[in-house]
């Protein structure tokens, strides 16, 4: 319950959410009843967030949303409801602008479903998810590493994290998302590569532009300090001097 709300405090502690991930105009897929738009003031570079929910159409297709039109996608516990999450992920990537980000949270099959599927916690779940396992107890399990490998040309995987810091492993089988703090999920952060990155087979790299001369003096000093540090060892390997101080 209120899984997006639970994420706000930890996301505020990560500067990437403030300056890279939640920037521009976003689409909150499956956002009701806990949309990111409730918290835009905490992420100052958000311009707007449109909620996409059942009345807007099937989230698997995002029909009517232009390709390469959305600065960022956020989705909290929606992908597992799609009949075909592979096609859904394809379309979520399709509508994201090159250089934009996708922040996706899905239940971890072991933490949430707890070896019971079809789910007895949410009857609408169509799939279960794990980061990577050779074998799963679930016949509907999707390995995220395998799923993301399908899009390896198009996306740069920035982060995969199992969200279990508030999970209580000493409890019996129990839906811990019903508690005010419990998360039982996996968070994905993906960046859509630009056409040049796809062509060159790279992720984002330096643009090569020179900084202002007033700043170059500091960067150059870093290099000079590093060279002087190497010279001060007189050719000896570093961290080998154990003589008394």
Secondary structure, DSSP 8 states (H G I E B T S, - for coil): --HHHHHHHHHHT-HHIIIIIS-EEEEEET-TTS-GGGGGGGSTTEEEEEEE-GGG--TTT-TT--TT-EEEEEEES-GGGSS-HHHHHHHHHHHEEEEEEEEEEEEBIIIIITT-SS-SS-TT---EEES--S--S-TTEEEHHHHHHTTTTTEEEEEEEEE-TT--TTS-S--GGGSSS---EEEEEEEE--HHHHHHT--S--------HHHHHHHHHHHHHHHHHHHTTTT--TT------
